[in-house]
């Protein structure tokens, strides 16, 4: 009975958080105490001790550092300089935005696709680039780097694996989605973008001298201010004809505050992969140092931390810890493993994760799927890193869905005549991804690492 109640409550959490704006983490915290203390007779102190303090530090520290980088103009500067390299080549515009989306995501910007969509989709229309190609390329570009060690997703996966006593390798978890999303990007470009190579450049739209977005300056990203305040010195004004005019075309160099921000992010990226430093503690220390450099510039920067994401991750991990203590996860894992072959079970889980994540939060899906897969992982019947990489890839690659946050931003900013038709095209593509992606990652990653 305890197992049935635990699973039903888990399903209810997922359903309510999907159809309402209530944060899943809050529901999970409440469920942890109800199912843990009242249903499973677990002492309240043990439920409180299940709170993932390490994950809280990681997610909170990373999102705080990213909030600082966004507020002080560092990310705007990077975006502007990268797009400036395009120099009118239409094929290069697509790949530059793919790379830029990945770069921002790898630095911790989980909303990288949403940040780029208002720039990329109008840019595609002005340069006669297939809007579907542009939208999917910036999405897959971001998803290629979504499991960077200093990203929310990477921190979540590492935290779950460490809490279960499993071996962790952030490089492998990052590499598998990177390679597969890059391969998908190549296929998309070969199918929808071959004309961009034959068509040459659109010098009237994007030029080296006029900036990354257009000869008139329309849509250009503001360059960061040189005073460290994060307020742009590039001011766009409108002429009487409605054309955007850049009143400050000069691009200032990075100031010392922004340079320090980049150094701090680089330190986290290199240190976490190469030296095994604690990401959460290091991110908080770097953030504190940056705030001390300009204490009056961002008085309310803590308000910009992604607290909903912090609550969601920590709440789900707390509830999963309760399900571990009352034996539910072990029961489910043993039941599934005993019913079918381990490798086939891994394939079923990859498909289940992909289907669920296409209509719900990929973060929440990962938070549910990995603990459910623990008995299979701990049993040693499948390769741990390969299976984890397959699960997280299956959960995120379907974010091309028009129902995901990324997909919504692409759809909202697409300059197309019929958005309903565009949405159907995105949905059809998502269906193809759901159908083939789990099978491909299972065949290429799970099977070879489990033999």
Residue pairs with C-beta under 8 A, 6 or more apart in sequence:
2 39
2 40
2 326
2 327
2 328
3 326
3 327
3 328
3 331
3 332
5 35
5 39
6 35
6 39
6 40
6 322
6 323
6 326
6 328
7 328
7 332
9 31
9 34
9 35
10 31
10 319
10 323
10 368
13 24
13 27
13 28
13 31
13 319
14 24
14 356
14 360
14 364
14 368
16 22
16 27
17 23
17 24
17 27
17 360
17 361
17 364
18 359
18 360
18 361
23 308
23 311
23 312
23 315
24 312
24 315
24 316
24 361
24 364
25 308
25 310
25 311
25 312
25 313
25 314
25 315
25 316
26 311
26 315
27 315
28 312
28 315
28 316
28 318
28 319
29 311
29 314
29 315
29 318
29 319
31 319
31 322
32 47
32 50
32 315
32 318
32 319
32 321
32 322
33 44
33 47
35 319
35 322
35 323
35 326
36 42
36 44
36 46
36 47
36 50
36 322
36 325
36 326
37 43
37 44
37 47
39 326
40 322
40 325
40 326
42 322
42 325
42 326
46 325
47 318
47 322
50 317
50 318
50 321
50 322
50 325
51 314
51 318
52 159
52 163
52 313
52 314
52 317
52 318
52 321
54 159
54 162
54 163
54 280
55 155
55 156
55 159
55 163
55 280
55 313
55 314
55 317
56 280
56 310
56 314
57 278
57 280
57 281
57 283
57 284
58 155
58 158
58 159
58 279
58 280
58 283
59 152
59 155
59 156
59 280
59 306
59 309
59 310
59 313
59 314
60 280
60 284
60 305
60 310
61 279
61 280
61 281
61 282
61 283
61 284
61 287
62 108
62 150
62 151
62 152
62 155
62 279
62 280
62 283
63 108
63 152
63 305
63 306
63 309
63 310
64 283
64 284
64 287
64 301
64 302
64 305
65 108
65 150
65 264
65 265
65 268
65 283
65 286
65 287
65 290
66 107
66 108
66 109
66 110
67 301
67 304
67 305
67 306
68 261
68 287
68 290
68 291
68 298
68 301
69 75
69 107
69 108
69 109
69 261
69 265
70 76
70 109
70 230
70 304
71 230
71 297
71 298
71 301
71 304
72 224
72 228
72 229
72 230
72 257
72 258
72 261
72 290
72 294
72 297
72 298
73 223
73 224
73 225
73 229
73 230
73 231
73 232
73 258
74 224
74 254
74 258
74 261
74 262
75 104
75 107
75 109
75 115
76 221
76 222
76 223
76 224
76 232
77 223
77 224
77 254
77 258
78 100
78 103
78 104
79 100
79 104
79 115
79 116
79 119
79 221
80 211
80 212
80 220
80 221
80 222
80 223
80 251
81 251
82 96
82 99
82 100
82 103
82 212
83 96
83 97
83 100
83 119
83 211
83 212
83 213
83 221
84 208
84 211
84 212
84 251
85 92
85 96
85 212
86 92
86 93
86 96
86 206
86 212
87 201
87 206
87 207
87 208
88 201
88 202
88 203
88 205
88 206
88 207
88 208
89 200
89 201
90 127
90 128
90 129
90 196
90 199
90 200
90 201
90 202
91 189
91 193
91 196
91 197
93 123
93 124
93 127
93 129
93 206
94 129
94 133
94 134
94 137
94 189
94 193
94 196
95 137
95 189
97 116
97 120
97 123
97 134
97 137
97 138
97 141
98 137
98 138
98 140
98 141
98 144
98 185
99 141
100 116
100 138
100 141
101 112
101 113
101 116
101 137
101 138
101 139
101 141
101 142
102 112
102 141
102 142
102 144
102 145
102 178
103 145
104 112
104 115
104 116
104 142
105 112
105 113
105 141
105 142
105 143
105 144
105 145
105 146
105 148
105 151
106 145
106 148
106 150
106 151
106 269
107 148
107 150
107 265
107 269
108 148
108 150
108 151
108 152
108 265
109 115
110 146
110 151
110 152
110 153
110 306
110 309
111 405
112 142
113 138
113 139
113 142
113 405
113 406
113 409
113 410
114 405
114 406
114 409
116 138
117 135
117 138
117 409
117 410
117 412
117 413
118 409
118 413
119 213
119 219
119 221
120 134
120 135
120 138
120 413
121 131
121 134
121 135
121 410
121 413
121 414
121 415
122 219
122 413
122 415
123 129
123 134
123 206
123 213
123 214
123 219
124 130
124 131
124 133
124 134
124 135
124 415
125 131
125 415
126 202
126 205
126 214
127 202
127 205
127 206
128 199
128 202
129 193
129 196
130 192
130 193
131 414
131 415
131 416
131 422
132 192
132 422
132 425
132 426
132 429
133 188
133 189
133 192
133 193
135 410
135 411
135 414
135 426
136 188
136 400
136 410
136 429
137 185
137 188
137 189
138 410
139 399
139 400
139 406
139 407
139 410
140 181
140 182
140 184
140 185
140 188
140 397
140 400
141 181
141 185
142 406
143 177
143 181
143 396
143 397
143 399
144 177
144 178
144 181
144 182
144 185
145 151
145 174
145 178
146 153
146 154
146 177
146 396
147 153
147 154
147 157
147 170
147 173
147 174
147 177
147 178
147 392
147 396
148 154
148 174
148 269
149 155
149 158
149 170
149 174
149 268
149 269
149 272
149 273
149 279
150 265
150 268
150 269
150 272
150 279
150 283
152 306
152 309
152 313
152 363
153 362
153 363
153 366
153 392
153 396
154 170
154 173
154 174
155 279
155 280
156 313
156 363
156 366
156 367
157 173
157 366
157 370
157 388
157 392
158 168
158 170
158 173
158 279
159 313
159 317
160 317
160 320
160 366
160 367
160 370
160 371
161 167
161 168
161 370
161 388
162 168
163 317
163 321
164 371
164 374
164 377
164 378
165 378
166 377
166 378
166 384
166 388
167 384
167 385
169 385
170 272
170 273
171 273
172 385
172 389
173 385
173 388
173 389
173 392
175 389
176 386
176 389
176 390
176 393
176 441
176 445
177 389
177 392
177 393
177 396
177 397
180 393
180 397
180 437
180 440
180 441
180 444
181 397
184 397
204 215
205 214
205 215
206 212
206 213
206 214
206 215
207 215
210 216
210 217
211 217
211 220
211 246
211 249
212 220
212 221
213 219
213 220
213 221
214 220
216 243
216 244
216 245
217 236
217 244
217 245
217 246
217 249
218 243
218 244
219 244
220 234
220 236
220 244
220 246
222 232
222 233
222 234
222 235
222 236
223 232
223 233
223 234
223 248
223 251
223 252
224 230
224 232
224 233
224 252
224 254
224 255
224 258
225 231
225 232
225 233
225 252
225 255
226 233
226 252
226 253
226 255
227 255
228 255
228 256
228 257
228 258
228 293
228 294
228 297
229 294
229 297
230 297
230 298
233 248
233 252
234 246
234 247
234 248
234 249
234 251
235 246
235 247
235 248
236 244
236 245
236 246
236 247
237 244
237 245
237 247
238 244
238 245
239 245
254 262
256 293
257 290
257 293
257 294
257 297
260 289
260 290
260 293
261 290
264 286
264 287
264 289
264 290
265 286
267 282
267 286
268 277
268 279
268 282
268 283
268 286
271 277
271 282
272 279
272 282
291 298
291 301
309 363
312 361
312 363
312 364
312 367
313 363
313 367
316 364
316 367
316 368
317 367
320 329
320 367
320 368
320 371
323 329
323 371
324 330
324 371
324 374
329 371
329 372
329 374
329 375
330 375
332 372
332 375
333 372
333 373
333 374
333 375
333 376
334 375
336 345
336 348
336 375
336 376
337 345
337 375
337 376
337 379
337 381
339 345
340 348
342 376
342 379
342 381
342 382
342 450
343 382
343 446
343 447
343 450
345 376
346 373
346 376
346 382
346 387
346 390
346 442
346 446
346 450
347 438
347 439
347 442
347 446
349 369
349 372
349 373
349 376
349 391
350 390
350 391
350 394
350 438
350 439
350 441
350 442
350 446
351 394
351 434
351 438
351 439
352 369
353 365
353 366
353 369
353 391
353 394
353 395
353 438
354 394
354 395
354 397
354 398
354 433
354 434
354 437
354 438
355 398
355 434
356 365
356 369
356 395
357 365
357 366
357 394
357 395
357 396
357 398
357 399
358 398
358 401
358 403
358 404
358 430
358 434
359 401
359 403
362 395
362 396
362 398
362 399
362 404
365 395
366 391
366 392
366 395
366 396
369 391
369 395
370 388
370 391
370 392
373 387
373 388
373 391
376 382
376 387
377 384
377 387
377 388
381 450
382 446
382 449
382 450
383 446
383 448
383 449
383 450
385 449
386 445
386 446
386 448
386 449
386 450
387 446
387 449
387 450
389 441
389 445
390 438
390 441
390 442
390 445
390 446
393 437
393 441
393 445
394 437
394 438
394 441
397 433
397 437
398 404
398 430
398 433
398 434
398 437
399 405
399 406
399 407
400 406
400 407
400 426
400 429
400 430
400 433
401 407
401 426
401 427
401 430
402 408
402 410
402 411
402 423
402 426
402 427
402 430
407 426
407 430
410 426
411 419
411 422
411 423
411 426
414 422
416 422
